């Protein structure tokens, strides 16, 4: 480029790309070769504003799409190599990335990192400052105590949307240039993303945007990444706590510990092996979750939809089997689950039931069906991307009303007709994911019991889990920035507390238990969620019989779940899907009841409840049920369980969309996970999804962007389009 390329038109302050350096020995006359003028010109071409008087009257012509941007006459001075930048030298505009460095020598004092043209000599010429911190023996370096010699080697960079390729990162100790990276290739952030984070920063929608999360933090607080050896306390050894431990371990965070209140892991995943049998004896029933929907098929068109979210369970099983070397002692293997069978018990029509106005009731039911508008395409949306479906459901008002609320307050239906049609006992929003899940035509369960899934974590967590520690207090120390979990080692009447302190805490305990803890001062929204989020009650009774007599009735019952109205408080009866037509003893899930009536069942003594169910089985199956009952049983009412205080979260109208954003904020170095913090509830996948979100949130809080991306790319993008 020569002088003939100079024009006399005025340069306006615009955002400009990173520029190539060319030697322009003759541009001093243009007023840009003094150190001050040169610095001002550099600030201009990088889009940084200057007073109007400082803009020159000449512009450089374009060459290969770049503007010549520098006018150093002297050869470029080589920077000190005290700071060595490590690749890959790729960034994403309006994204997040980690910067990795090494120290070739000691640095004490302030270190700042800047992005700009690869030939700048001072921080004032840069396009923008990435961040700054203090190192070594400087008094302010104590915030970096987790790093060797108080010198962090990883930082967080949020490249602004306008930056272009070709620039370099520069490290300055004060004003001294002590390191320069290779030139960066800058990629554009996609409007819809198939990897990493969600496409929008909205907990109502597809997922979780790490860029927006870090932008909301205090300026500068997100610059220095935390050391990998920071301690993490996981409170709760249910599925979300176990998954959190696995995810942390998978990205190299190994300084974690689980604190579990009970003497087992798995939480509400609870297979009962009756009569002191082993899993391979196949005499068990599921007292918690028991099945996984896989797909649903339209019998008219033969079109099949895969239910994508539950694939995370299958992915986890594969990962655990791989971790355990496919050792049969820890293996998780899936078998077919029979959801419906031709001869399952069915409710009988009560001919004595009369409505105050049968036509009005029918019209009300049709109105609900019209409101739901559950077309095949809508079912496909929920099955293939539950996150996006959730956002749409919120926008379309399905979270504003329960069925009864919609009839009564939206359509002004008579109150008595409303109660007859849909019952006013429920105030849950019309979030239809369960309707879609239970429309599945293909199901899976785990061979030898669902407890095999949490059991498969044992080799990883056994030596890093404290059992029998019922946490009752969390406290946060602003000085040490640590969270302390405390419990009574001598039981409820003990007067002293034992405790452990961690740099970060992940609480994987239901809010139904957390709400009685002594807690730090959380935000009002999070505090209200903990205190008031609604939970459902459910009770299960499993009965042990001498034979699988139901498979030899006329007609036989081969798996499936049915229900009977002939005996109050029974709900569903589920017949085992495993070892069909085998010999030897068998186990029925003789009663699975949730809702209001389950609270009545929970008030009964165990003996009263079990006897009630035993008599019901005789009423349903005949005297053979009485004759072959061995007396062995199990009974759990989850609301009465001292480790759970509820079967699953069941948000009331207004609670879900109000409280979800609170779970996406890290307060006092604490993250909350569990199915209650997810978009859906009661399912194992909901707990796993919350752990992926919570772990990603924690890693971003720590500045470990590479690891956060690894988690989301592995556990979300492979099967869920976001």
N, C-alpha and C positions, 0 to 999 in steps of 0.2 A: 504494500500500500504506500502511495506517495502523497505529496502535498496536494496533488491535483484532486485527491479524494475529499479534501476539506470543503465544507459548504458554509455559507454565511447565515443560514437559517438558525433561529434560536432553538436550543434544546429545551424541551419541556420535561419536568420531573416525572418520569414514568418508571414502572417496575421493569427492570431489564434482566436479561439472562446472565449467567456466568460467562465471562469473556476470555478469549484467547489473548495471550500477551504477544505483542509485536514491538519491535524497537522503532520508535519514532523519534529520530534524533533532532528533528526540525520543528517540533511542535511547541518549543518554549515560547515562541512568539504568540502562540494561542493562549498563553497564560496558564498552562497546566503543568509546568515542570518544576516549579518550586515545590519543596516538601509539603507546604500547606495547600497549594493549588492541586498537587497530585492527590493528596488525601481527600480533598473535597470532590475531585472528579471521581475518585473511586467510590465515595459514598453515593454520588449521584447515580452511577451506572448500576449500583446494586439496589437501587430503589429506595435509598434512604433520603429523607427530605433535607434540603438546605434552604437558607434564605434566598429569595429570588436573585439578589445581587451576586450570589456566588455561582450562578449558572452561566456557563460560557456561551459564546455566540457561535460555536462551531460544533459540529457532530461528525463522528467518524462514519464512513460508509460501511455497509454490511459486506462481509467477506465470508463465504461458506456458512452463512446463517448466523455469524457471530459478530460482535462489535469489538474492535480493538480497544482495550480498556486500560492500558497502563502506559506510562511514559517515563519509566526509570531509564535514565541514560547510563548510569553506572551498572556494571554487572550485578545480578541479584546475589545478595549475601546469603551464604548457606546458614540455615538455622542450626542451633545446637541440637544434638540428637539425644538430649536427656529424656525426652518423651518419644516413644516409638508407637505409632498407630498401627494397629493390626486389622487386616481385612476380615471379611470381604468389604470392599469399598462400594457398597450399594445402599441407597437410601430410598425411601418412599415419600414423595411430597405429601404433606398433610397426614403423615403416618407417624409411626414410632419405631425406633431402632436403638439397639445398644451400641455404644462406642467402646471398643476394647483397646487398652494401651498397655505398654510395659515401660518401666523406668530403667534407663541405662545408667542413671546416677541419682543421688538424693536431691530432692527438692523440698525446701521448707518455705512456707508462706502461701500466698495466694496463687492458685492455678486457675486459669480460665481457658475455655475452649471456644473457638469461633469458626464460622464457616464463611468462606469468601474465595476470591480469586487466588489461584495457587502461587501468586508472586507477592502477596502483601507482606509487609514488614512490621506492621503494628496492628494492634487489635482495633484501632479506630477505622481501619480501611475495610473491615469485614462486612459482609452482608448482614450477619446477625450473630449474636453471642448465643452459644448453646447453653452455657452455664458456667458457674464458678464455684470453687470450694477452697478450703485451706488444708495444707498438707504438713506432714512431718511434725516438727516440734513447735509449730505455731500454736498459740493458745486456743484458737478456734478450731484446730484440727481434731479436738476430742470427739466431735460428732462422727469422725471416721475411725473410731476405735476398733471396729470390727475388721479393719484392713491392716495388713502388715505394715508397721511403721507409720500408721495413719495415712497411708497413701493408696487410695482406691484406684483400681485398674479397670473399672467399668462405670460407664456413665449412660444417661438416658438422653436421647435426642428426639425432639419433635420437630422435624423439618417443616418449615412453613409451606403453604400451598404453592407459592410462586417461585420457589427455587428451581434452578435448572442444573443440568449435568455440567461437569467440567470443573467444579470448584473443589477445594480441599478443606480439610479440617486443620486448624492451627492451634497449638498449645502455647500459651504465654504465661511466664512467671513474672507477674507484674506486667511490664511492657516489653520484656525480653522474649523473643521467639525461641521456644525450646523444643519445638517439634512440629512436623508437617506431614499430613497423610498423602497418599496417592490421590489422584483425582477421582471423584465420585461419579458414578452413574446414578442418576435420579430417575426413578420410575414414577409414573402417575398412579395415584390411588384410584381404584375402580369404584364406580358408583355402586355396583352390587358386587360383593366379594364372595368368592368361593373358598377362601381360606382365611385363617386367622380370626378376625373379629366380625361382628355383625355389621350390616350395612348402614345402620342408623343408631344414634345414641338414644335409645328409648327402651327401657325395661318392659314396656308394654308390647314391644315388637319383636323382631327376629332374635335379638340377643343382647350383646353387651359390647360397647364400643370402647376399646382401651385407649384410643386417642383422646376422646372426650373425657374419659375418666382422669387421665393425667393432666389434661389442660385445666381441669377444675381444681387441681391442687394449688397450694400457695406457690407463687413464682419462686423458682429456684429449689423448692423442696424436693422436686422429683429428679434433680440433676444427677446426684450421686447414687449409684445402685448400692444396695446392701450386699454385704459379704454372704457367700453361700452357706457359711456356717452359723448363721443366725438361728436361734432356737424357735421352734414352733410347737405350741401345745395344742393338741386336738382333743377337745372335750367331747367324749361320746364315741363309742366303738360300734355304732350301727353302720348301715351301708354308706351313708355320706361321709362319716368319719374314716372308715376303712378306705374308701375311694380317694379321699384327700391324701391319706398317707401314701397310697400307691402312686398317685400323681406326683407328689413332692419327690418321692424316691426316684421316680422315672426321669426326672430332670436334674438330679444331682443334689437335691436338698435332703440331707440325711439326718440332720439334727432335729428330729421330731419325736414326740412321745404322745401316746394316747392315754387318756385318763377315762376309765370306764366304771360306771357305778355298779354294774352287776358283776357276775363271775363268768360271763361269756361275751363273745362278740356276736354281732349280727342284729342287735336291736329287735325290731318287730319281725324280722325274718326268723321264724321259729318253727322248725319241724319237730313234732313230738313222735318219738319212737316208743311205742307203747309196750308194756309188759317186759320192760328191760331188754328189748331187742336191739340189734344193730341195724344200720342202714341196709345192709345186704339181705336182711331177713324180710324186707318189704312189708313191715307191719307199722306203717306210719301214716300220719296225716299232717296237713299244714295248718298251724294255728295262726299264722300271719299270711303274708302274700303266698299265692300258690300257682300262678299261671302268667303267661306272657302272650298277648295277641300278636300274631305274625302278619296276617293278611286278611282281606275280605274280598269275596267274589260275588259279582252281580250275576245271579242265576239266570237272568233274562238275556243279558248280553255276553255272559261268560268273561266279562272284564274283571281283572284282579288288581287290587291296589295293595301295595306293600305298606305296612305300618312302620314308618321309618324310625321313630324315636326309640322304640323298644329294642332296636338293633344294638343300642349301646350295651345292653345286657349281654347279648351274644358276643359282642366285641370284647367285653370285659372277661368273659369266660375264656375266650381264646388267649387273651393276654396272660391271665392267671395260669392257664395250663402251660403256656410257654415258659413263664417264670418258674414254674415248679417242675420243669423238665418232663411234663406229661406223666408224672408219678401217679399211679392209680389211687394212692392214698389221698391225694388232694384234687383229683380230677373233677371237673364240672362238665357233665354230659347231658344233653337235652334229649327228651323223648316227647312223643305226641301227648298232648292233653286233650281229653274229650270234654268239650264244653256242654254239648247237648247229646242226648241219646233218646231213641224212640220211646223207650218205656220208663223214662224218668217220671217221678211223681209230678202231677200238675194240680194247680188250684182248681177246686170245683166251683162252679157258678152258684152263688147263693140266690136261690129263687125268691127268697123272702126279702131281699134287698130292694128297697124302693127309694126313688128320688123324689124330691119335692116337685121337680119339673124335669122330667127325663129329656125333653127336647132341648131345654136350656143347657143342661149338662152336656149333651152331645154337641151343641153349638160351641160351648166353651172349650171342649176338647179339640174341636176342629180349629178353633181360633189359635190355640197353642201350636197345633201342627202347622198352620199357615205361618205363624210367627217364626217358628224354628226353620222352616223352609229347608229341611235337611235333604237336599238333592244329592244325587250321586257325586256331582262335581264338588259340592260343599264337603261331603265326606272325604273326597280325595284330598281336598285342601288341608283338612285337619290331619289326615293320616300321613301326608307327605311332608308337611311343615307346620308342626303344631305351634311354633313361635309366631309365624306370620298369621296363622289362623287366630291366635289369641289376640293379636293386634287388631285384626278385623272385627272380632267379636266385641272388643271394647268400643271400637269406633261405631259399630252398629247398634250399640245400646243393650247388648245381651247381659252385660254386667250391672245394668241399672235396675233390673227387676228379677225376682223369682217368678215362677209360673203363676203362683197365686197373686203376687204383686202386679204382674202384667194384667191379669184378668180384672182384678179389683180396681186398680188405680189408673191403668191405661185405657181399658175397655169399659170401665164402670159396671162390671158384671156384679150381679147380686152376691152378697157375701156368702150366703148359704150355698148357692150354686157353685161358687168358687171353691168352697171347702169340699163339696161333694165331688167336684171334678178333679181337683189336683191336690187337695189338702192344704190347709193354711199352716200346717205344722212345720213346713220347711221354708227357710228364708235364704236359700242358696241361689246364686245367680244362674242364669241359663247358659252355662258353659258346657258345650255338647261333646267334649272329647270322650267322656265315658260312654256316651251313646254309640260313638263310632267304634271305640275299642270293643265294646260288648256286641257289636255287629260282626266281629271277626269270624271268619269261617275256618281259619287255621290257627292253632294254638300250640304252644310248647310249655313244658314244665321241665324240672331238673330230675334226672334219674337219682333215686335214693334220697330225694328230699331237697328242698330249697336251702336248707342249712348248709348244704355242700358249697354254696356260693361264698358266704362269709368264711366258712372253714378254710377255703382255699387261700385266704389271706394269711393264715396262721404262720407259715414259714417267714413271712415278712414282718409281722407285727408282734409275734409272741413275746419276744424279749424286749419290746419297747412299749408294752402296754401295762399300765397299773390297773388291776382289777379291784373291785369292791371299794372304790373311792367315790362317794356320793358328793360331788361338788355342790356347795351351797353359797359360794361367794366368789365373785370376780372383782378384782381391784386393779386400778391402773396408776402407776407411778410416773408423773410427768417428768421427773428428773432423770430417772433411768430409762424411761420410755418402755417399761416392761409391764406385762399383764400377769397378775398372780391369781392362780386358782387354788381355792382352799376347801378343805373337807374336815369332818370330825373323825379322827382315827378310832375313837372309843365309842362310836355309835351316836345315836341321836341325843343321848343324855350326857355326852362328853362335854367338857368345859373348855377344851383346847382345840386349836385348829392346826392341822398340817397343811403345807402349801408347797407349790412349785411355781417358779416365775419363768416367763418366756418372753422373748422379744416380740412374738406375735402369737395370737390365739385364734383358733378356728373352733367355733361352738357348733357342734353337730348334735345338739340335744333339742328335743321338741320344746317349743315355747310353753307348752302345758306344764313343763317342769321348770324351765328357766324363770318363769314369772314369779317364783317364790324365792329366787336367789337374791342375795345382796349384790347389787350391780353398780357399776360406775354411772355417771350422769350421761346417758345417751341422749341423742336428739329426741324431741317430743314424738316424732313420727315413729321412730324405731321403738321407743319405750311403750307407746300405745300398741304397736303390733305385738310386742312380747306379752303385754298384759291382757289383750282382749281377743287375739285371733282365735276363732272358733275351731273346736275339734269334734270329731264324730266318735260315738261309742260303737263298739261291736263286740259280740260274744261268740265264741266257738266252743263246741263240745264234740270231742272225738270219742268213739266207742269201739272197743276191741271185741271181736267175735271169734268163735271157734273155727268158722269157715266163712268163705265169701258167699254166703247163702243167697244174696240178692242176684248173683249170676246164675242161680239154679231155680229161680222162681219161674212161674209161667204167667206172662212172658218174662224172660230174663232182663235184668237191668245191667247194661254194659257201660260203665262210666257215666259221665255227665253230671250236671247239677239240676235238680228239680226243686219244687216247693210244694207245700201243702197248706191249705187253709183249714184243714180238719183239726189242727192242733195249734193253739195260739203260741207264739213266741218261738217257733222253730225256724222260720225263714227258709233258707236253702238247705237242701240235703245233697252232699256231693259224694259220688262213688269213685273209688280209686281208678285212675287211668293206667296205672302200672300193673304189670303181671296179670293181665286179664285171663280169666279161666284157669288160674293156677290153683294148686292145692294148698292146704294149710290155713292158718288163721288170716283174718282180714280186718281192716279198720275202716269204719265209716266216719266221714265228717257229718255227724248226725244233725247238727244244727249250726247254721251260720246266720246270725241275726244282727242287723245294725239299726241305727236310728233310735227313735224315742223308746220303743218297746225294749231295746237292748239295755236301756238304763234300768228298767224294771227288773230284767233278768239279772243285771249286775248287783241288784240289792238282795237277791236271794243268796242263801248259803250255797256253798258248792254242792253239798249233798242234795239240797232241794232242787237245784237247777238240773243236775245230772239225772236225778230220778224223774223229773218232768220230761226230759228228752228221751230217756229209756222207754217210758210209757208211750210216748209219741211214735217211736220206731215200731212198737208192737201194733199200734193203731194203723200205721202205714203198711207194714209188711206182713203182719200176722203173728201168730204165736211163736214162729220160728225165731223171731228176733229176741223174744224173752228167753227161749230155751238155749240159745247159743251165745248170749252175752256172758263174757268171762268175768265181768266186774272191773276190768281195767279200763281206765278212761283218762282223758285230760280235758281241762276246762280253763279257758282264759277269757276274761272280760277286760279289754285293754284299757278302758277308762279307770278300772280299779287296780291296774298294774302300777306298782310304786315306782317303776323306772320309766313309764311312758305317759300315764294319765290321759290316754286317748288313743284311738286306733289310727287316725290320720287327720290331717288338717282339712277343715271343711269351711272355707271362708264364707261369711255371710255377705249379703248384698252390700257393696261398697268397700269391703275389706281388701280384696285382692288388688284392684287397681290402685288403691290408696297406699297400701303397705309395700308393694313390690319394690318401688324405687328405694325404700329405706335399706333393703338388703344389699343394694349395689353400692352402698357407701361403707367405707371402712372407718369405724370409730374406735378410738383408743387402741389402735393396732389389733382390732378384733373383727373377724369376718364370721357371719352366720350362714350356715348351710343346713340342709335337710329338706325332705319333701315339702315341708311347709313353706319353704322359701322359693319353690319352683312354680312353674306355670300350671302344672297338673299335680294331682295329689293322690296318695294311697298306693302308687305304683313304685316298684324298685327303680325303674328308670328315672322317676322324678327325683329320687334321692341322689342318683348318680349324676344327673344333669346339674343339680345344685352344687355338687362337689367340683365339677368341671368349672362352672362359673366362679365358685368361691376360690378355688385354687388359682385360677387365672387372675382374679381380683387381687389375691394376696401377692402373687408374683409381680404384678404391675405395681402394687404398693411398695414392694421391695426394689423396684426398678429393674427387675430381671425380665426384660422384654423378650429376649431370645427364648427363654424357657416358657413364657406365657404363650408365645406363638406356637411353640412345639406342642403344648397341651391342646390348644384349640384346633390346630391342624390335624392332630392325631385323633382327637375324640369328638370333634364336631364336623369338620369339613369332609371327612371321608364318606359320610352317609347322610348328612343334612345340608341341604342347599340353603345358605344364608347370604 
